[in-house]
Amino acid sequence: MRKIVSLLLSFGMIFTLAACGQSAASEKQAEIEMETEASESVSTEEQEADVSTKTLVVYFSCTGTTELVAEYITEILGADSYQIVPENPYTEADLAYYTNGRADQEQDDPDARPAISGGVANMDAYDTIILGFPIWHGQAPRIISTFLESYDFSGKTIVPFCTSHSSGVGSSADNLQSLCAESVEWRDGKRFESGVSKESVQKWIEEIGIE
Ligand SMILES: Cc1cc2nc3c(=O)[nH]c(=O)nc-3n(C[C@H](O)[C@H](O)[C@H](O)COP(=O)(O)O)c2cc1C
């Protein structure tokens, strides 16, 4: 009889220990699952925080004036930049205005679309385009129309700026806007004179709030 009782007691102890072991194991498993869930949500938040706005400074320049302003903007913002390079470069004779030269003829023809050499491979990566050009007969050079018609800027912001001898932005930016999808947000255009200081450009960047 004593043997039977001690046998029953031993079975009881083994059962209790096994049950304890099992609940400890499932507690540990639950702990691991919670930790995994927590670390997944942190990494998702981190990913979301990492999706920052990206700006591309695009410019066309034949005699360096617009290029210098574009370089200032690129440096100030630490942005990427892209120069619109014509497939057929403009010679001095092409640029001599009021001579009925190449630039004059292109500006006379709203449908002229001078070809661009190369392009931006990853336009999707940018949400803001700062677009610089010289004023040619009151308008943007037709190669800017070629550029705008080469990509889908839907949902992006375009900030136009120009340089000129004396003319303002005038209707140039409005005419460019009409070439783009309605969902493109066009900011007011800004004209810079030749020799503008980097500080003045920085002031404009701060005013428009582009980062
Ligand atoms: C074909 C042509 C037309 C121009 N038309 C004008 C104009 O209408 N108004 C103006 O103020 N400057 C005009 N300019 C001067 C340029 O806008 C100015 O020199 C500009 O800053 C040049 O920029 P870039 O050095 O980046 O090429 C014209 C220049 C060229 C070549």
Ligand as a Chemical Component Dictionary entry (heavy atoms), coordinates in Angstrom:
data_LIG
# 
_chem_comp.id                   LIG 
_chem_comp.type                 NON-POLYMER 
_chem_comp.pdbx_formal_charge   0 
_chem_comp.three_letter_code    LIG 
# 
loop_
_chem_comp_atom.comp_id 
_chem_comp_atom.atom_id 
_chem_comp_atom.alt_atom_id 
_chem_comp_atom.type_symbol 
_chem_comp_atom.charge 
_chem_comp_atom.model_Cartn_x 
_chem_comp_atom.model_Cartn_y 
_chem_comp_atom.model_Cartn_z 
_chem_comp_atom.pdbx_ordinal 
LIG C1  C1  C 0 18.345 84.349 -78.309 1  
LIG C2  C2  C 0 18.414 85.185 -77.075 2  
LIG C3  C3  C 0 17.342 85.958 -76.711 3  
LIG C4  C4  C 0 17.386 86.742 -75.556 4  
LIG N1  N1  N 0 16.270 87.469 -75.209 5  
LIG C5  C5  C 0 16.308 88.210 -74.074 6  
LIG C6  C6  C 0 15.143 88.927 -73.662 7  
LIG O1  O1  O 0 14.078 88.865 -74.265 8  
LIG N2  N2  N 0 15.234 89.679 -72.523 9  
LIG C7  C7  C 0 16.390 89.756 -71.797 10 
LIG O2  O2  O 0 16.416 90.477 -70.798 11 
LIG N3  N3  N 0 17.484 89.050 -72.144 12 
LIG C8  C8  C 0 17.472 88.266 -73.256 13 
LIG N4  N4  N 0 18.570 87.532 -73.606 14 
LIG C9  C9  C 0 19.740 87.533 -72.708 15 
LIG C10 C10 C 0 19.762 86.312 -71.809 16 
LIG O3  O3  O 0 18.508 86.073 -71.202 17 
LIG C11 C11 C 0 20.784 86.462 -70.667 18 
LIG O4  O4  O 0 22.017 86.794 -71.200 19 
LIG C12 C12 C 0 20.850 85.197 -69.835 20 
LIG O5  O5  O 0 21.258 85.522 -68.543 21 
LIG C13 C13 C 0 21.808 84.170 -70.422 22 
LIG O6  O6  O 0 21.802 83.023 -69.633 23 
LIG P1  P1  P 0 22.917 81.872 -69.776 24 
LIG O7  O7  O 0 24.261 82.548 -69.603 25 
LIG O8  O8  O 0 22.633 80.938 -68.682 26 
LIG O9  O9  O 0 22.758 81.283 -71.130 27 
LIG C14 C14 C 0 18.550 86.747 -74.756 28 
LIG C15 C15 C 0 19.640 85.953 -75.128 29 
LIG C16 C16 C 0 19.575 85.185 -76.262 30 
LIG C17 C17 C 0 20.733 84.294 -76.620 31 
# 
loop_
_chem_comp_bond.comp_id 
_chem_comp_bond.atom_id_1 
_chem_comp_bond.atom_id_2 
_chem_comp_bond.value_order 
_chem_comp_bond.pdbx_ordinal 
LIG C1  C2  SING 1  
LIG C2  C3  SING 2  
LIG C2  C16 DOUB 3  
LIG C3  C4  DOUB 4  
LIG C4  N1  SING 5  
LIG C4  C14 SING 6  
LIG N1  C5  DOUB 7  
LIG C5  C6  SING 8  
LIG C5  C8  SING 9  
LIG C6  O1  DOUB 10 
LIG C6  N2  SING 11 
LIG N2  C7  SING 12 
LIG C7  O2  DOUB 13 
LIG C7  N3  SING 14 
LIG N3  C8  DOUB 15 
LIG C8  N4  SING 16 
LIG N4  C9  SING 17 
LIG N4  C14 SING 18 
LIG C9  C10 SING 19 
LIG C10 O3  SING 20 
LIG C10 C11 SING 21 
LIG C11 O4  SING 22 
LIG C11 C12 SING 23 
LIG C12 O5  SING 24 
LIG C12 C13 SING 25 
LIG C13 O6  SING 26 
LIG O6  P1  SING 27 
LIG P1  O7  DOUB 28 
LIG P1  O8  SING 29 
LIG P1  O9  SING 30 
LIG C14 C15 DOUB 31 
LIG C15 C16 SING 32 
LIG C16 C17 SING 33 
# 
